[in-house]
Amino acid sequence: MKSIISSKGQITIPAKVREKLGFVPGTVVRFQLREGSALLRKGTPGLHPVDQLFGRLKLPKPVDALLDEMRGPRPRASGASPAGSARKTKTR
């Protein structure tokens, strides 16, 4: 069996190979370089450690409130100058 690499660097794995190895859309594959060749293996979907913890962190306050505590309040969007950099204006 053979396949041709596309201009985008993609190949089509022949249907018989996909069926035999259980490759379905989203299957992780790993490549191992050998002398003069490459070996394709079915990989494990192992999640990144951050993905494993996503949604588990319970915060005492909303994230915006915590950031305001750490950084100070955010400047208003109405063109007000940021806190600490207020300009003096002349009075008429």
Backbone bond lengths (Angstrom), bond angles and torsions (degrees), N, CA, C in turn:
res aa  C-N    CA-C-N  psi(-1)  N-CA   C-N-CA  omega(-1)  CA-C   N-CA-C  phi
1 M - - - 1.451 - - 1.518 108.75 -
2 K 1.323 115.95 147.12 1.447 118.72 177.15 1.514 110.18 -146.41
3 S 1.333 114.71 162.63 1.451 122.30 179.27 1.520 107.33 -143.24
4 I 1.314 117.27 160.41 1.464 121.56 -178.95 1.525 108.60 -116.45
5 I 1.325 116.22 137.42 1.462 121.42 178.90 1.528 108.86 -75.34
6 S 1.340 116.46 131.45 1.466 121.35 179.53 1.523 110.58 -78.07
7 S 1.323 116.12 173.89 1.466 120.81 178.60 1.527 111.53 -64.28
8 K 1.330 117.58 -19.21 1.467 122.07 178.13 1.526 111.69 -92.56
9 G 1.329 117.53 3.41 1.463 121.08 179.97 1.516 113.21 82.84
10 Q 1.314 117.90 16.19 1.464 122.07 -178.33 1.522 110.66 -98.42
11 I 1.340 115.19 151.44 1.469 120.25 174.08 1.520 108.50 -128.77
12 T 1.301 115.08 157.70 1.460 120.77 173.87 1.516 107.19 -103.04
13 I 1.324 115.92 124.56 1.468 119.84 176.87 1.522 106.53 -82.22
14 P 1.317 118.38 126.48 1.464 121.16 -177.96 1.537 111.81 -54.38
15 A 1.333 115.70 143.66 1.464 122.22 -176.59 1.526 112.41 -53.42
16 K 1.336 118.06 -41.80 1.474 120.39 -179.34 1.526 111.16 -60.83
17 V 1.333 116.49 -39.59 1.468 120.75 179.45 1.525 109.37 -68.22
18 R 1.338 117.41 -45.04 1.474 120.94 179.13 1.516 111.51 -59.09
19 E 1.318 116.30 -44.22 1.474 120.77 -179.73 1.527 111.27 -65.25
20 K 1.325 116.45 -46.66 1.467 121.77 -177.69 1.528 111.54 -62.16
21 L 1.346 116.99 -39.94 1.458 120.81 -177.02 1.531 113.50 -94.43
22 G 1.326 117.13 -3.86 1.465 119.85 178.83 1.517 113.58 74.13
23 F 1.326 117.36 29.60 1.453 120.83 177.78 1.525 109.23 -75.73
24 V 1.303 116.10 121.93 1.464 122.58 175.54 1.532 106.52 -124.73
25 P 1.326 118.92 164.48 1.467 119.53 177.91 1.529 110.64 -52.88
26 G 1.319 116.12 132.29 1.453 121.26 -179.12 1.519 114.47 94.33
27 T 1.345 117.49 -5.48 1.463 120.86 179.02 1.527 109.75 -65.92
28 V 1.316 116.40 132.17 1.462 121.64 177.55 1.521 108.39 -80.03
29 V 1.332 115.87 133.61 1.467 120.19 174.64 1.522 108.37 -123.90
30 R 1.303 115.93 149.49 1.463 121.41 179.21 1.523 108.12 -120.97
31 F 1.317 115.36 144.25 1.455 121.39 177.88 1.514 108.76 -111.55
32 Q 1.312 115.34 134.46 1.462 120.81 176.57 1.529 106.57 -121.60
33 L 1.342 114.85 121.54 1.459 119.15 -179.68 1.516 110.03 -78.72
34 R 1.303 114.79 133.16 1.462 122.70 175.61 1.515 107.07 -119.66
35 E 1.305 116.85 169.83 1.463 119.60 178.66 1.525 109.52 -64.82
36 G 1.327 115.73 108.70 1.458 121.13 178.10 1.517 114.61 78.00
37 S 1.328 118.89 8.34 1.459 120.21 179.96 1.532 110.15 -156.02
38 A 1.308 115.49 176.60 1.459 121.91 175.70 1.518 107.70 -135.35
39 L 1.316 116.38 144.10 1.456 122.61 179.48 1.518 108.24 -111.27
40 L 1.318 116.98 129.18 1.458 122.39 178.77 1.514 107.91 -102.19
41 R 1.328 116.95 128.03 1.467 121.04 179.36 1.516 109.93 -128.87
42 K 1.305 115.77 148.40 1.457 120.59 173.94 1.525 106.97 -70.75
43 G 1.324 115.94 128.09 1.451 120.77 -177.95 1.521 111.94 -98.53
44 T 1.312 114.62 -179.06 1.457 120.53 175.60 1.521 107.86 -103.60
45 P 1.317 117.20 148.50 1.459 119.36 -176.62 1.522 113.68 -75.10
46 G 1.321 118.66 5.30 1.459 123.51 -175.87 1.520 115.00 -22.26
47 L 1.307 116.22 118.85 1.452 121.44 -178.36 1.523 111.09 -78.73
48 H 1.304 115.60 151.38 1.452 122.39 173.80 1.534 107.25 -65.33
49 P 1.339 118.37 143.69 1.473 120.39 -178.50 1.523 113.91 -52.65
50 V 1.325 118.21 -35.41 1.469 120.44 178.49 1.525 109.74 -66.31
51 D 1.339 117.20 -40.55 1.461 120.55 179.09 1.529 111.24 -62.90
52 Q 1.319 117.32 -33.73 1.458 120.97 -179.61 1.529 111.57 -67.54
53 L 1.333 117.03 -28.07 1.463 121.12 -177.62 1.528 113.44 -97.23
54 F 1.329 117.58 -8.02 1.457 121.11 -175.77 1.529 110.99 -54.51
55 G 1.326 115.88 128.10 1.455 121.43 176.92 1.521 114.63 86.19
56 R 1.312 118.68 -2.80 1.468 121.29 -177.30 1.522 113.46 -93.54
57 L 1.325 117.09 -18.40 1.457 121.12 -177.29 1.523 109.12 -75.18
58 K 1.309 117.29 122.84 1.461 122.46 178.43 1.517 108.01 -103.40
59 L 1.310 116.60 115.17 1.456 121.89 -177.98 1.527 110.39 -98.63
60 P 1.343 117.25 145.95 1.456 120.21 -179.85 1.529 113.05 -72.48
61 K 1.338 117.38 -21.18 1.462 123.09 -178.52 1.520 108.29 -140.69
62 P 1.332 117.24 164.31 1.467 119.09 174.10 1.539 110.83 -60.98
63 V 1.305 117.42 151.98 1.462 122.70 -177.32 1.529 111.25 -55.96
64 D 1.337 118.08 -42.83 1.468 120.21 -179.47 1.525 111.53 -59.73
65 A 1.339 117.30 -39.69 1.468 120.53 179.36 1.528 110.40 -66.33
66 L 1.308 117.66 -40.35 1.468 120.56 178.07 1.523 111.29 -64.80
67 L 1.330 117.14 -41.64 1.468 120.33 178.09 1.520 111.17 -64.60
68 D 1.332 117.54 -40.12 1.460 120.46 177.53 1.525 110.87 -62.25
69 E 1.320 117.37 -37.29 1.461 121.36 177.81 1.530 110.47 -63.63
70 M 1.338 116.07 -42.74 1.457 120.22 -176.76 1.526 112.20 -75.21
71 R 1.332 117.08 -41.99 1.460 121.75 -172.81 1.520 113.73 -99.72
72 G 1.297 117.36 -18.02 1.456 121.14 -171.41 1.516 108.33 97.01
73 P 1.320 117.16 163.62 1.469 119.66 -177.15 1.526 111.88 -62.33
74 R 1.309 115.11 149.06 1.461 121.53 179.22 1.521 109.90 -79.66
75 P 1.343 116.76 148.69 1.468 119.23 177.29 1.525 109.93 -67.54
76 R 1.300 114.68 152.21 1.473 119.38 178.91 1.524 109.84 -71.25
77 A 1.302 116.69 147.40 1.463 121.79 -177.64 1.523 112.53 -75.07
78 S 1.334 119.09 -9.90 1.466 121.75 -175.23 1.524 113.15 -80.27
79 G 1.322 117.90 26.61 1.450 121.19 177.26 1.520 113.54 85.93
80 A 1.332 117.62 5.56 1.464 120.19 177.68 1.513 109.23 -67.33
81 S 1.326 116.85 147.38 1.453 119.07 179.19 1.520 110.28 -75.37
82 P 1.330 116.73 150.20 1.460 121.11 -178.96 1.521 111.40 -60.47
83 A 1.318 116.21 151.32 1.458 121.88 179.57 1.519 109.36 -57.43
84 G 1.339 116.65 138.08 1.452 120.67 178.36 1.512 113.06 88.13
85 S 1.335 118.22 -10.79 1.464 119.10 178.86 1.523 110.10 -125.10
86 A 1.337 116.40 32.98 1.463 120.37 -179.67 1.525 109.92 -66.04
87 R 1.319 115.72 137.11 1.459 120.36 179.95 1.523 109.23 -94.21
88 K 1.319 114.61 147.14 1.457 119.48 175.85 1.521 107.45 -81.27
89 T 1.305 116.51 135.06 1.455 119.99 178.92 1.521 109.31 -112.19
90 K 1.302 116.33 148.17 1.455 121.74 178.42 1.524 108.96 -78.78
91 T 1.307 115.57 141.35 1.466 119.21 175.19 1.521 108.09 -100.06
92 R 1.303 116.28 142.67 1.469 120.91 -178.71 1.486 111.46 -100.13
